[in-house]
Amino acid sequence: MRPFIVSSQTATAGRVVAIANQKGGVGKTTTAINLGTALAACKKTILLIDLDPQGNASTGLGVQPSDRNVTTYDVILGDAKLSDAVTGTQIPGFDLVPSVVDLSAAEVELVGRQRREFALKETLTGLHRNYDYVLIDCPPSLGLLTVNALVASHSVLVPLQCEFFALEGLSLLLRSVERVRRNLNPSLDVQGVLLTMFDKRNNLAQQVATDVRSFLGKRVYDTIVPRNVRVSEAPSHGLPVLLYDFRCPGSQAYVHLAGEVMRRDQEAAEA
């Protein structure tokens, strides 16, 4: 494999970023895996918390179900410490807290608990400082698991597919983020919106991109992730696309995204 290098920049240590969108199939897990990989290539230490019961981020990083002994299900219910669930991956500096399908029952089990929205934040306290970035791959919903992720995070990154209903779903998500900020996490901010699955031959995709930029301005990343078959193939091999095919357009997009994320965080830290 040809090595890949991105120029590293200083970022705030322990930055916790929820990667969220209530709509499935928008590239959320793909973004979590490949942004984490690109940041790790910049010599950043990364922890990815798989908070989706489907466990696709865990699979996409090559961690088999049989190797997921302590998971986010155990952690969020308070049966294990987050540090007990951390497992290494094949990528140096990139750790994972894996998920299993049992996590789908956690929302029901948490309902009757006090401070149920803070379950993840309380177990993450302190540990996040061991990493430059903690990324949380949220489920495709705005339920209690996603709320836990938003409460535990400094910011939220929103992958947004370039399709007709994108803006409607984005408005709903941003309203939810605002409610969490107002009631549960005053420091929560929108890290940025990432346009994904972009097909430059599609006039509708071009229009959606224009509309989103008009609506959110500089909160939309300059990076656009194109629709790319190599990105779709990589998870079946248990690899991030940056390891599967570094030269493909999808890989290059995530390299550029990592640079944008670090640059924005550095600018915010210096402001």
C-alpha positions in Angstrom: 0.0 0.0 0.0 1.3 3.4 -0.9 1.6 5.6 2.2 -0.5 8.7 2.5 0.5 11.9 4.2 -1.5 15.0 5.1 0.0 18.1 6.6 -0.8 18.1 10.3 -2.1 21.1 12.1 -2.6 21.8 15.8 -6.2 21.0 17.0 -7.8 21.2 20.4 -7.0 18.0 22.3 -10.1 15.9 23.2 -12.4 17.4 20.6 -15.6 15.3 20.6 -17.5 15.4 17.3 -20.9 13.7 16.7 -21.4 12.6 13.1 -25.2 12.7 12.8 -28.1 12.7 10.4 -31.5 11.1 11.1 -31.6 10.0 7.5 -29.9 6.7 6.6 -27.7 6.1 3.6 -26.1 9.6 3.5 -22.5 8.5 4.1 -22.5 9.0 7.9 -20.6 5.8 8.8 -18.4 6.1 5.8 -17.5 9.6 6.9 -16.8 8.5 10.5 -14.4 5.8 9.3 -12.6 7.7 6.7 -12.3 11.0 8.4 -10.9 9.2 11.4 -8.4 7.4 9.1 -7.3 10.6 7.5 -6.9 12.3 10.8 -4.8 9.4 12.1 -2.6 9.8 9.0 -1.9 13.3 10.3 -0.5 11.8 13.5 -3.7 12.6 15.4 -5.0 10.1 18.0 -8.5 9.0 17.2 -11.3 7.2 19.2 -14.4 6.3 17.2 -17.4 5.4 19.3 -19.8 3.2 17.2 -23.2 4.3 18.6 -25.2 2.7 15.8 -26.8 -0.7 16.6 -26.1 -1.8 13.1 -22.4 -1.8 14.0 -21.3 -0.8 10.4 -18.4 1.3 11.6 -17.1 -1.6 13.6 -17.4 -3.9 10.6 -15.9 -1.3 8.3 -12.8 -1.2 10.4 -12.4 -4.9 10.3 -13.5 -5.7 13.9 -15.6 -8.9 13.7 -18.6 -9.5 16.0 -16.8 -12.3 17.8 -14.2 -9.8 18.8 -16.6 -7.3 20.3 -16.5 -8.4 23.9 -17.3 -5.1 25.6 -19.4 -2.7 23.5 -21.2 0.6 23.5 -24.3 -1.3 24.8 -22.4 -2.2 28.0 -21.0 1.2 28.3 -24.1 3.3 27.9 -26.1 1.1 30.4 -23.3 1.6 32.9 -22.3 -2.1 33.0 -18.7 -1.3 31.8 -16.3 1.6 31.7 -15.7 3.2 28.3 -12.0 2.4 28.7 -12.8 -1.3 29.0 -14.5 -1.2 25.6 -11.7 0.5 23.7 -10.1 -1.8 21.1 -7.3 -1.1 18.6 -7.7 -1.2 14.9 -5.3 -2.0 12.1 -4.7 1.8 11.8 -2.0 3.2 14.1 -3.4 5.8 16.5 -7.0 4.9 15.7 -9.1 3.1 18.4 -12.7 1.9 18.4 -15.5 1.3 20.8 -17.5 -1.3 18.9 -21.2 -1.8 18.7 -23.6 -4.7 18.5 -27.2 -5.1 17.7 -28.1 -5.3 21.4 -27.6 -1.5 21.5 -31.0 -1.2 19.8 -32.6 -2.1 23.1 -30.7 0.6 25.0 -33.1 3.4 24.3 -35.9 1.4 26.0 -33.7 0.4 28.9 -32.6 4.0 29.5 -36.1 5.6 29.4 -36.7 5.2 33.2 -33.3 6.3 34.3 -32.4 9.7 35.7 -30.1 11.8 33.6 -30.5 9.3 30.8 -29.4 11.9 28.2 -26.0 12.1 30.0 -25.1 8.4 30.1 -22.5 8.7 27.4 -21.1 12.0 28.5 -20.5 10.8 32.1 -18.6 7.7 30.9 -16.6 9.7 28.4 -15.5 12.3 31.0 -11.7 12.4 31.3 -11.1 9.6 28.7 -11.6 12.0 25.7 -8.5 13.9 26.8 -6.4 10.9 25.8 -7.2 11.5 22.1 -7.0 14.5 19.8 -10.4 13.6 18.4 -13.3 11.5 19.6 -15.8 10.8 16.7 -19.2 9.4 17.5 -21.0 7.6 14.7 -24.7 8.1 15.5 -27.7 5.9 14.5 -29.9 7.2 11.7 -32.5 8.6 14.0 -33.0 11.5 16.5 -33.7 9.2 19.4 -32.1 8.9 22.8 -28.8 7.4 21.5 -28.3 10.4 19.2 -29.3 12.8 22.0 -26.6 11.2 24.2 -24.1 11.7 21.4 -25.0 15.4 21.1 -24.9 16.0 24.8 -21.4 14.4 25.0 -20.0 16.4 22.0 -18.4 19.7 21.4 -19.8 19.8 17.9 -21.8 17.9 15.3 -20.7 17.1 11.7 -23.6 16.5 9.3 -23.1 14.4 6.2 -25.7 15.5 3.7 -26.6 13.5 0.5 -27.1 15.7 -2.5 -30.7 14.8 -3.1 -34.2 16.4 -3.2 -35.2 15.9 0.5 -31.8 16.9 1.9 -32.7 20.4 3.0 -35.9 19.3 4.7 -34.1 16.7 6.7 -31.3 19.2 7.5 -33.7 21.7 8.9 -35.1 19.1 11.3 -31.7 18.0 12.5 -30.6 21.6 13.0 -33.7 22.3 15.1 -32.9 19.2 17.2 -29.3 20.4 17.7 -30.6 23.8 18.8 -33.0 22.2 21.4 -30.1 20.1 22.8 -27.9 23.2 23.0 -30.6 25.2 24.7 -31.6 22.5 27.2 -28.7 20.1 27.7 -25.4 21.2 26.2 -24.9 24.9 25.8 -21.4 24.4 24.2 -22.7 22.3 21.3 -22.1 23.8 17.9 -22.3 22.7 14.2 -18.9 21.6 13.2 -19.9 21.7 9.5 -22.1 20.2 6.8 -20.4 17.8 4.4 -22.0 17.2 1.0 -21.8 13.5 0.0 -22.6 11.2 -2.9 -22.3 14.1 -5.3 -22.7 13.4 -9.0 -21.5 16.4 -11.0 -23.5 15.0 -14.0 -26.7 15.4 -12.1 -28.3 18.9 -12.3 -30.3 18.2 -9.1 -27.2 17.5 -7.1 -25.7 20.7 -8.3 -28.9 22.6 -7.3 -28.9 21.0 -3.8 -25.3 21.9 -3.2 -26.0 25.5 -4.3 -29.1 25.7 -2.0 -27.3 24.2 1.0 -24.4 26.7 0.6 -26.9 29.5 0.3 -28.7 28.4 3.4 -25.7 27.7 5.7 -22.8 29.6 4.0 -19.4 28.9 5.6 -20.7 26.1 7.7 -20.7 23.9 4.6 -17.3 22.4 4.0 -15.5 23.2 0.7 -14.9 19.5 0.4 -17.5 17.5 -1.5 -17.4 13.7 -1.4 -18.3 12.4 -4.9 -20.3 9.3 -5.6 -17.5 6.7 -6.0 -17.8 2.9 -6.3 -14.5 2.3 -4.5 -16.0 4.0 -1.4 -18.9 1.5 -1.6 -16.6 -1.5 -2.0 -14.2 -0.8 0.8 -16.4 -1.8 3.8 -16.9 -5.3 2.4 -13.1 -5.8 2.8 -13.1 -4.4 6.3 -11.1 -1.4 5.2 -11.4 2.4 5.1 -11.4 3.5 1.5 -8.1 5.3 2.2 -6.5 1.9 2.7 -8.5 0.2 0.0 -7.7 2.7 -2.8 -5.9 5.8 -1.7 -5.8 7.3 -5.2 -9.6 7.2 -5.8 -11.6 10.4 -5.7 -13.5 9.4 -2.5 -10.2 8.9 -0.6 -8.8 12.2 -1.8 -12.0 13.9 -0.6 -11.6 12.6 2.9 -8.0 13.7 3.0 -9.1 17.2 2.1 -11.9 17.0 4.7 -9.4 16.2 7.4 -7.4 19.2 6.5 -10.5 21.4 6.7 -11.6 20.0 10.0 -8.2 20.6 11.6 -7.9 24.1 10.1 -11.3 25.1 11.4 -10.6 23.8 14.9 -7.2 25.6 15.0 -8.9 28.8 13.9 -11.6 28.4 16.6 -8.9 27.7 19.2 -7.0 30.9 18.2 -10.1 33.1 18.1 
